[in-house]
């Protein structure tokens, strides 16, 4: 091929290579808008009755009768089951016999005391007449004192026998398993003929829920969100049994005790919920959402704008890429300050008039200036996952970059997604 024919081919190859290397210069933007914004914390939990009581047995024996079953409505002191009482009835009769014998011993000891007292008085009179020796009087006095002590011992045995009788009577009464509260029987763990052993640990026979029209949810709140969850906040939750239906509740308390499962620390939030139709059942899994903050008229920036970083920029993440830890740069400091001037720290420079600095965390977005992305530092507040509240740094209608025209929103060409949002 002659040099004259080779030159056009080389020019075409050079132009094609240059076109492939040319970066995209278009950007996609969205406006900063104003509207309602709510921050929501999600959690899961278990549905349970507010008051549940495990009914057990304090005595051992064989279940002879059952009076209730699952879902039975019971009243306080109602008999739920009965343990075979024959052995306990025999023990009560033995205790009554022992009590009667102890009482008879008291009578016998009192008679002996009267006789000893008479002997002592007689010997004392005879000693005054010198008809008996002093030793005889001393022996009579000792016998009298011994008889008095025997009376006290017999009376103590009566008290012991009476206590044994009361214990036997109580055990006989405990053969009737009674309900401690008004409620509904959730579960039954025994059948007629089953032996109950209560020697070391009281067995659970029934589980009774006090009021199934009021339930509670123990929601597991992640440690990262527990600081936002407070008592009195309204909640919404759903259960798999009723898809599409939303239930409402209110947080009663956030417990201090942590729970660690697979290195994840959570805290239990107790949520009260009304259940007039009894749709919610014990043990259901609830998907809970808690609205921790709400703004009726907030200035909102898309989260894609907070994630966006131009190609080739180092840093990223929460706050300005070149800001040192603990230093918040004032909105617009990079745009308005002189080149090389140290950024203004919001923590060290109080605003005019002695007012407190605006609350929020630092972030950075980009907007077009002269066809190129220009950084804008701002303070942001709550987020609903799609948009974030702007505390300061932007105005309504400002156009912020959410992505390059040649790549997905919030991701620089050839680089991973960055930023906390």
PAGUFI-459906 format. One record per residue (C-alpha): residue number from 1; x, y, z. Coordinates in Angstrom, 1 decimal. Layout:
BEGIN
[NUM [X Y Z]]
...
! end
This chain:
BEGIN
[1 [0.0 0.0 0.0]]
[2 [1.4 3.4 -1.0]]
[3 [2.0 6.1 1.7]]
[4 [-0.7 8.3 0.1]]
[5 [-3.4 5.6 0.6]]
[6 [-2.1 4.7 4.1]]
[7 [-2.5 8.2 5.6]]
[8 [-6.4 8.3 5.5]]
[9 [-6.6 5.0 7.3]]
[10 [-4.3 6.1 10.1]]
[11 [-6.4 9.3 10.5]]
[12 [-9.6 7.2 10.9]]
[13 [-8.0 4.9 13.5]]
[14 [-6.8 7.9 15.5]]
[15 [-10.2 9.6 15.5]]
[16 [-11.9 6.4 16.6]]
[17 [-9.5 5.9 19.5]]
[18 [-10.0 9.4 20.6]]
[19 [-13.7 9.0 20.6]]
[20 [-13.5 5.9 22.7]]
[21 [-11.3 7.7 25.3]]
[22 [-13.5 10.8 25.6]]
[23 [-15.4 10.9 28.9]]
[24 [-19.0 11.6 29.1]]
[25 [-19.6 15.3 29.9]]
[26 [-23.4 15.2 30.5]]
[27 [-24.9 15.1 34.0]]
[28 [-28.3 14.3 35.3]]
[29 [-29.7 16.7 37.9]]
[30 [-32.7 16.9 40.2]]
[31 [-34.1 19.9 42.0]]
[32 [-34.1 20.4 45.8]]
[33 [-37.8 20.2 46.8]]
[34 [-39.9 20.9 49.8]]
[35 [-42.5 18.6 51.4]]
[36 [-43.3 16.1 54.2]]
[37 [-40.5 13.8 55.4]]
[38 [-40.5 11.1 58.0]]
[39 [-37.7 9.0 59.5]]
[40 [-38.6 5.4 60.1]]
[41 [-36.9 2.6 62.1]]
[42 [-37.8 -1.0 61.1]]
[43 [-37.7 -4.0 63.5]]
[44 [-39.2 -7.4 64.0]]
[45 [-40.8 -8.8 67.1]]
[46 [-43.1 -11.4 68.7]]
[47 [-46.7 -10.9 69.6]]
[48 [-47.7 -11.9 73.1]]
[49 [-50.4 -11.3 75.7]]
[50 [-49.6 -8.5 78.2]]
[51 [-50.1 -10.9 81.2]]
[52 [-49.5 -14.6 80.9]]
[53 [-49.3 -17.0 83.8]]
[54 [-47.8 -20.5 83.9]]
[55 [-50.1 -22.6 86.1]]
[56 [-48.2 -25.5 87.8]]
[57 [-48.6 -28.0 90.6]]
[58 [-47.1 -27.8 94.1]]
[59 [-47.8 -31.5 94.8]]
[60 [-47.0 -34.7 93.0]]
[61 [-49.5 -37.2 91.9]]
[62 [-51.7 -38.5 89.0]]
[63 [-54.1 -36.3 87.1]]
[64 [-57.5 -37.7 87.8]]
[65 [-59.8 -35.0 86.2]]
[66 [-59.5 -32.2 83.7]]
[67 [-62.1 -29.5 83.6]]
[68 [-60.8 -27.1 80.9]]
[69 [-59.1 -27.4 77.5]]
[70 [-57.5 -25.2 74.9]]
[71 [-59.2 -21.8 74.4]]
[72 [-61.4 -22.3 77.5]]
[73 [-62.4 -19.1 79.2]]
[74 [-61.7 -19.3 83.0]]
[75 [-62.3 -17.2 86.1]]
[76 [-60.1 -16.6 89.0]]
[77 [-60.1 -19.6 91.5]]
[78 [-61.9 -21.8 89.0]]
[79 [-60.8 -25.5 89.2]]
[80 [-58.8 -26.4 86.1]]
[81 [-57.7 -30.0 87.0]]
[82 [-57.6 -32.4 89.9]]
[83 [-54.8 -34.7 91.2]]
[84 [-55.8 -38.0 92.8]]
[85 [-56.4 -37.0 96.4]]
[86 [-56.5 -40.4 98.2]]
[87 [-52.9 -40.3 99.5]]
[88 [-53.2 -36.8 100.7]]
[89 [-56.5 -37.6 102.4]]
[90 [-54.8 -40.4 104.3]]
[91 [-52.0 -38.1 105.3]]
[92 [-54.5 -35.6 106.6]]
[93 [-56.2 -38.3 108.7]]
[94 [-52.8 -39.4 110.2]]
[95 [-52.1 -35.7 111.0]]
[96 [-55.4 -35.4 112.8]]
[97 [-54.7 -38.5 114.8]]
[98 [-51.2 -37.2 115.8]]
[99 [-52.8 -34.0 116.8]]
[100 [-55.4 -35.8 119.0]]
[101 [-52.6 -37.8 120.6]]
[102 [-50.6 -34.7 121.4]]
[103 [-53.6 -33.1 123.0]]
[104 [-54.2 -36.2 125.1]]
[105 [-50.5 -36.0 126.2]]
[106 [-51.1 -32.4 127.4]]
[107 [-54.0 -33.6 129.6]]
[108 [-51.9 -36.4 131.0]]
[109 [-49.0 -34.0 131.8]]
[110 [-51.3 -31.6 133.5]]
[111 [-52.7 -34.4 135.8]]
[112 [-49.1 -35.4 136.7]]
[113 [-48.3 -31.8 137.5]]
[114 [-51.3 -31.5 139.8]]
[115 [-50.2 -34.7 141.6]]
[116 [-46.6 -33.5 142.0]]
[117 [-47.8 -30.1 143.3]]
[118 [-49.9 -31.9 146.0]]
[119 [-46.9 -34.1 147.0]]
[120 [-44.7 -31.0 147.4]]
[121 [-47.3 -29.2 149.5]]
[122 [-47.8 -32.2 151.8]]
[123 [-44.0 -32.7 152.3]]
[124 [-43.6 -29.1 153.1]]
[125 [-46.2 -29.3 155.9]]
[126 [-44.7 -32.5 157.3]]
[127 [-41.2 -30.9 157.3]]
[128 [-42.6 -28.1 159.5]]
[129 [-43.6 -30.8 162.0]]
[130 [-40.3 -32.6 161.6]]
[131 [-42.0 -35.7 160.3]]
[132 [-40.0 -35.9 157.0]]
[133 [-36.5 -35.2 156.0]]
[134 [-35.4 -32.2 154.0]]
[135 [-34.4 -34.5 151.2]]
[136 [-38.0 -35.7 150.8]]
[137 [-39.1 -32.1 150.3]]
[138 [-36.4 -31.5 147.7]]
[139 [-37.3 -34.6 145.8]]
[140 [-41.0 -33.5 145.7]]
[141 [-40.0 -30.1 144.5]]
[142 [-37.9 -31.6 141.7]]
[143 [-40.8 -33.9 140.6]]
[144 [-43.1 -30.9 140.5]]
[145 [-40.8 -28.9 138.3]]
[146 [-40.3 -31.9 136.0]]
[147 [-44.1 -32.3 135.6]]
[148 [-44.4 -28.6 134.8]]
[149 [-41.7 -29.0 132.1]]
[150 [-43.5 -32.0 130.7]]
[151 [-46.7 -29.9 130.3]]
[152 [-44.8 -27.3 128.3]]
[153 [-43.3 -30.1 126.1]]
[154 [-46.7 -31.6 125.5]]
[155 [-48.1 -28.3 124.5]]
[156 [-45.3 -27.8 122.0]]
[157 [-46.0 -31.2 120.5]]
[158 [-49.6 -30.1 120.1]]
[159 [-48.4 -27.0 118.1]]
[160 [-46.2 -29.2 115.9]]
[161 [-49.0 -31.7 115.3]]
[162 [-51.4 -28.9 114.4]]
[163 [-48.8 -27.6 111.9]]
[164 [-48.5 -31.0 110.4]]
[165 [-52.3 -31.2 110.2]]
[166 [-52.5 -27.8 108.4]]
[167 [-49.8 -28.9 105.9]]
[168 [-51.6 -32.1 105.1]]
[169 [-54.9 -30.1 104.7]]
[170 [-53.1 -27.6 102.4]]
[171 [-51.6 -30.5 100.3]]
[172 [-55.1 -31.9 100.0]]
[173 [-56.5 -28.6 98.8]]
[174 [-53.6 -28.2 96.3]]
[175 [-54.8 -31.3 94.6]]
[176 [-57.4 -29.0 93.0]]
[177 [-55.4 -26.9 90.4]]
[178 [-57.1 -23.5 90.3]]
[179 [-56.8 -20.5 87.9]]
[180 [-54.9 -17.6 89.5]]
[181 [-56.4 -15.0 87.1]]
[182 [-59.3 -14.4 84.7]]
[183 [-58.3 -15.3 81.2]]
[184 [-58.1 -17.8 78.4]]
[185 [-56.3 -21.1 78.4]]
[186 [-53.6 -20.8 75.8]]
[187 [-52.0 -24.2 76.2]]
[188 [-52.6 -27.4 78.2]]
[189 [-49.6 -29.7 78.9]]
[190 [-51.2 -32.7 80.8]]
[191 [-53.8 -35.4 80.2]]
[192 [-55.8 -37.6 82.5]]
[193 [-53.7 -40.4 84.0]]
[194 [-50.4 -38.5 83.6]]
[195 [-48.2 -38.4 86.6]]
[196 [-47.0 -35.0 87.8]]
[197 [-43.7 -34.8 89.7]]
[198 [-43.2 -31.6 91.7]]
[199 [-40.4 -32.8 93.9]]
[200 [-37.6 -30.6 92.4]]
[201 [-39.4 -28.2 90.0]]
[202 [-43.1 -27.2 89.7]]
[203 [-44.3 -28.5 86.3]]
[204 [-46.2 -26.3 84.0]]
[205 [-49.7 -27.6 83.4]]
[206 [-51.5 -24.7 81.8]]
[207 [-50.6 -21.3 80.2]]
[208 [-53.3 -18.7 80.8]]
[209 [-53.5 -15.3 79.1]]
[210 [-55.2 -12.5 81.0]]
[211 [-56.8 -10.4 78.2]]
[212 [-56.4 -11.2 74.5]]
[213 [-58.1 -8.0 73.5]]
[214 [-54.9 -6.2 74.4]]
[215 [-51.6 -7.5 73.2]]
[216 [-48.0 -6.5 73.2]]
[217 [-45.1 -6.8 70.8]]
[218 [-41.5 -7.2 71.9]]
[219 [-39.7 -5.6 69.0]]
[220 [-35.9 -6.0 68.7]]
[221 [-34.4 -2.5 68.1]]
[222 [-30.9 -2.4 66.7]]
[223 [-28.3 -0.6 68.8]]
[224 [-27.7 1.9 66.0]]
[225 [-31.4 2.9 66.1]]
[226 [-32.2 2.6 69.8]]
[227 [-31.2 6.2 70.5]]
[228 [-34.1 7.4 68.2]]
[229 [-36.8 5.2 69.7]]
[230 [-38.6 6.8 72.7]]
[231 [-41.5 5.9 74.9]]
[232 [-44.9 7.1 73.6]]
[233 [-44.0 6.9 69.9]]
[234 [-46.7 5.5 67.6]]
[235 [-45.9 2.4 65.6]]
[236 [-47.3 0.4 62.7]]
[237 [-46.8 -3.3 62.2]]
[238 [-48.0 -6.2 60.0]]
[239 [-48.3 -9.9 60.5]]
[240 [-48.1 -12.6 57.8]]
[241 [-51.5 -13.9 58.7]]
[242 [-53.2 -10.8 57.4]]
[243 [-51.3 -9.5 54.4]]
[244 [-52.1 -5.9 53.5]]
[245 [-53.6 -5.1 56.9]]
[246 [-51.8 -2.6 59.1]]
[247 [-52.1 -2.6 62.9]]
[248 [-51.2 0.3 65.2]]
[249 [-49.6 0.5 68.6]]
[250 [-47.6 2.7 70.9]]
[251 [-44.3 2.1 72.6]]
[252 [-44.7 1.6 76.3]]
[253 [-41.0 1.2 77.3]]
[254 [-37.6 0.5 75.8]]
[255 [-35.8 -2.0 78.1]]
[256 [-32.3 -1.5 79.2]]
[257 [-31.3 -5.1 79.0]]
[258 [-29.3 -5.9 75.8]]
[259 [-29.7 -9.1 73.8]]
[260 [-26.8 -10.3 71.6]]
[261 [-27.6 -12.7 68.7]]
[262 [-24.8 -13.5 66.2]]
[263 [-22.8 -10.5 67.4]]
[264 [-25.8 -8.2 66.8]]
[265 [-26.9 -6.2 69.9]]
[266 [-30.6 -5.3 70.1]]
[267 [-32.8 -3.9 72.8]]
[268 [-36.5 -4.9 73.4]]
[269 [-39.1 -2.2 72.8]]
[270 [-42.5 -3.1 74.4]]
[271 [-45.4 -2.0 72.1]]
[272 [-49.0 -2.0 73.3]]
[273 [-51.6 -2.8 70.7]]
[274 [-55.4 -3.2 70.8]]
[275 [-56.8 -6.4 69.6]]
[276 [-60.6 -6.1 69.8]]
[277 [-61.3 -8.7 67.1]]
[278 [-58.6 -11.1 68.5]]
[279 [-56.8 -11.3 65.1]]
[280 [-53.4 -11.1 66.8]]
[281 [-52.4 -14.4 68.3]]
[282 [-49.7 -15.4 70.8]]
[283 [-46.3 -16.0 69.1]]
[284 [-47.0 -14.2 65.8]]
[285 [-44.1 -12.5 64.1]]
[286 [-44.7 -8.7 63.6]]
[287 [-42.8 -6.5 61.2]]
[288 [-42.7 -3.1 63.0]]
[289 [-42.0 0.4 61.7]]
[290 [-41.5 3.2 64.2]]
[291 [-41.8 6.8 63.0]]
[292 [-39.1 8.5 65.1]]
[293 [-39.1 12.0 63.5]]
[294 [-41.5 13.8 61.2]]
[295 [-41.2 17.1 59.3]]
[296 [-44.3 18.6 57.7]]
[297 [-42.5 21.0 55.5]]
[298 [-38.9 20.0 55.0]]
[299 [-36.3 21.0 52.4]]
[300 [-35.4 17.7 50.7]]
[301 [-32.4 16.6 48.6]]
[302 [-32.4 13.3 46.8]]
[303 [-30.2 10.7 48.4]]
[304 [-28.6 9.9 45.0]]
[305 [-27.1 13.4 45.1]]
[306 [-25.5 12.7 48.5]]
[307 [-24.0 9.5 47.1]]
[308 [-22.7 11.0 43.9]]
[309 [-19.0 11.6 43.5]]
[310 [-17.3 12.8 40.3]]
[311 [-14.9 10.4 38.6]]
[312 [-11.4 10.5 40.0]]
[313 [-12.3 12.3 43.3]]
[314 [-10.7 10.8 46.4]]
[315 [-12.4 10.4 49.7]]
[316 [-16.2 10.2 49.9]]
[317 [-18.3 9.0 52.8]]
[318 [-20.1 11.2 55.3]]
[319 [-19.1 14.8 55.3]]
[320 [-16.7 16.7 53.1]]
[321 [-13.9 14.5 51.6]]
[322 [-11.1 16.8 52.8]]
[323 [-12.6 17.7 56.2]]
[324 [-10.7 16.5 59.2]]
[325 [-12.6 14.5 61.9]]
[326 [-14.6 16.7 64.3]]
[327 [-14.5 19.7 61.9]]
[328 [-17.7 20.7 60.1]]
[329 [-17.2 23.1 57.2]]
[330 [-19.6 25.9 56.7]]
[331 [-22.0 25.6 53.8]]
[332 [-20.5 27.4 50.8]]
[333 [-17.1 27.8 52.4]]
[334 [-15.3 26.2 49.5]]
[335 [-17.2 28.3 47.0]]
[336 [-16.9 31.6 48.8]]
[337 [-13.5 31.4 50.5]]
[338 [-10.3 32.4 49.0]]
[339 [-8.0 29.8 47.6]]
[340 [-5.8 28.2 50.2]]
[341 [-7.9 29.6 53.1]]
[342 [-8.7 27.2 56.0]]
[343 [-12.3 26.1 56.0]]
[344 [-14.6 27.7 58.6]]
[345 [-15.4 25.2 61.5]]
[346 [-19.1 25.3 62.6]]
[347 [-18.0 23.9 66.0]]
[348 [-15.6 26.8 66.7]]
[349 [-17.3 29.8 65.1]]
[350 [-20.6 30.8 66.8]]
[351 [-23.2 32.5 64.6]]
[352 [-24.1 36.1 65.0]]
[353 [-26.4 37.0 67.8]]
[354 [-25.2 34.2 70.1]]
[355 [-27.6 31.6 68.7]]
[356 [-26.8 28.0 68.7]]
[357 [-25.3 26.5 65.5]]
[358 [-27.8 24.6 63.4]]
[359 [-28.1 20.9 64.3]]
[360 [-27.2 18.3 61.7]]
[361 [-24.5 16.2 60.2]]
[362 [-22.2 17.4 57.4]]
[363 [-22.6 16.1 53.9]]
[364 [-21.6 17.1 50.3]]
[365 [-23.4 17.4 47.0]]
[366 [-22.4 18.7 43.6]]
[367 [-24.1 21.1 41.3]]
[368 [-23.1 22.4 37.8]]
[369 [-21.1 25.6 37.6]]
[370 [-19.6 26.4 34.2]]
[371 [-20.5 22.9 33.0]]
[372 [-18.4 21.2 35.7]]
[373 [-19.4 19.7 39.1]]
[374 [-18.9 22.2 42.0]]
[375 [-19.0 20.8 45.6]]
[376 [-21.5 22.2 48.0]]
[377 [-21.1 21.4 51.7]]
[378 [-24.3 21.3 53.7]]
[379 [-25.8 20.1 56.9]]
[380 [-28.5 17.4 56.7]]
[381 [-31.0 16.0 59.1]]
[382 [-33.4 13.1 59.0]]
[383 [-33.9 10.7 56.0]]
[384 [-36.6 8.4 54.8]]
[385 [-34.3 6.3 52.6]]
[386 [-35.1 8.2 49.4]]
[387 [-34.7 11.9 50.4]]
[388 [-32.8 13.7 53.2]]
[389 [-33.7 16.9 55.0]]
[390 [-31.4 19.9 54.3]]
[391 [-30.7 21.9 57.4]]
[392 [-28.6 24.5 55.6]]
[393 [-26.5 24.9 52.5]]
[394 [-29.1 24.7 49.7]]
[395 [-32.3 26.4 48.7]]
[396 [-35.5 25.2 47.2]]
[397 [-35.2 24.7 43.5]]
[398 [-31.4 24.3 43.4]]
[399 [-30.4 21.7 40.9]]
[400 [-28.0 19.0 42.3]]
[401 [-26.2 16.3 40.3]]
[402 [-27.6 12.8 40.9]]
[403 [-25.5 10.9 38.3]]
[404 [-23.6 11.0 35.0]]
[405 [-25.6 10.7 31.9]]
[406 [-23.5 7.7 30.9]]
[407 [-23.7 5.8 34.2]]
[408 [-26.3 4.9 36.9]]
[409 [-27.5 7.4 39.4]]
[410 [-25.1 8.1 42.2]]
[411 [-22.2 6.1 40.8]]
[412 [-19.1 7.5 39.1]]
[413 [-18.1 5.8 35.8]]
[414 [-15.7 3.0 36.6]]
[415 [-15.9 3.4 40.4]]
[416 [-17.9 1.9 43.2]]
[417 [-20.8 3.7 44.9]]
[418 [-19.7 5.9 47.8]]
[419 [-21.2 7.9 50.6]]
[420 [-23.4 7.0 53.6]]
[421 [-26.8 7.4 51.9]]
! end
